[in-house]
Amino acid sequence: MPDMQKMMQQAAEMEAELARHQAELDEQTFTGSAGGGVVTAVVRGDGRLEAVTIDPVVLDPEDPELVGDLVVAAVAQAQDAMAAAASGALGSLSGGGPGGLDPADLSLGDLDLGDLGKLLG
């Protein structure tokens, strides 16, 4: 039977590590660009849009939608970079290595759950 106290401690450690990674991510900024760099966007790790820079050469009165499309593309690229960083941080938590939580340690298969075990499969 798994040591429940050990499992609870590991879960608490994982939660604390996740909170630490989230706080670090929130402080980072991620930059995306579009149109060969004529539009750049900076997004914070907490998802807030921090800045948009537009090179005046892209401002065409005949095609105002172009700027909007470029802004959307730059912001999306910055958000993708932010998501990749977040995913990498979460992956390190679940890997089971040093500082990671081994999912095998959380197996409920060895617990005597009585009739509840039958309901869960």
Secondary structure, 3 states (H helix, E strand, C coil): CCCHHHHHHHHHHHHHHHHHHHHHHHHCEEEEEEHHHCEEEEEECCCCEEEEEECHHHCCCCCHHHHHHHHHHHHHHHHHHHHHHHHHHHHHHHCCCCCCCCHHHHCCCCCCCCHHHHHHC
